[in-house]
């Protein structure tokens, strides 16, 4: 049992895959947050532009 536990702790197969998966999750989460923020800012600028066009038109 002790020998098996030593071998299990020293076995690094899959460690790189796990590290890449975690990195992918962090990058993906950052991209989602960035695009969400960008979407909100674009929507706000669109509303601002529509408001200015309506004011210039006299409506």
C-alpha positions in Angstrom: 0.0 0.0 0.0 2.8 2.4 0.9 4.6 1.6 -2.4 1.4 2.2 -4.3 0.8 5.6 -2.6 4.4 6.7 -3.5 3.9 5.7 -7.1 0.6 7.5 -7.2 2.0 10.8 -5.8 5.0 10.6 -8.2 2.9 9.9 -11.3 2.5 13.1 -13.3 0.5 11.8 -16.2 -2.4 14.1 -16.8 -0.9 17.0 -14.8 -0.2 18.9 -18.0 -3.7 18.3 -19.3 -5.1 19.5 -16.0 -2.9 22.6 -16.0 -4.0 23.4 -19.6 -7.7 22.9 -18.7 -7.4 25.3 -15.8 -5.6 27.8 -18.0 -8.3 27.5 -20.6 -11.0 28.1 -18.1 -9.3 31.2 -16.8 -8.7 32.6 -20.3 -12.3 31.7 -21.3 -13.7 33.3 -18.2 -11.7 36.5 -18.9 -12.9 36.6 -22.5 -16.6 36.2 -21.4 -16.2 39.0 -18.8 -14.5 41.2 -21.4 -17.1 40.7 -24.1 -19.9 41.2 -21.6 -18.4 44.5 -20.5 -17.9 45.5 -24.2 -21.5 44.6 -25.0 -22.8 46.8 -22.3 -20.6 49.7 -23.4 -21.6 49.4 -27.0 -25.3 49.3 -26.1 -24.9 52.4 -23.9 -23.1 54.3 -26.8 -25.9 53.1 -29.2 -28.6 54.5 -26.8 -26.6 57.7 -26.5 -26.4 58.1 -30.2 -30.1 57.4 -30.7 -30.9 60.0 -28.1 -28.7 62.6 -29.8 -30.2 61.9 -33.2 -33.8 62.1 -31.8 -32.9 65.5 -30.1 -31.4 66.8 -33.3 -34.5 65.7 -35.3 -36.8 67.5 -32.8 -38.6 64.4 -31.5 
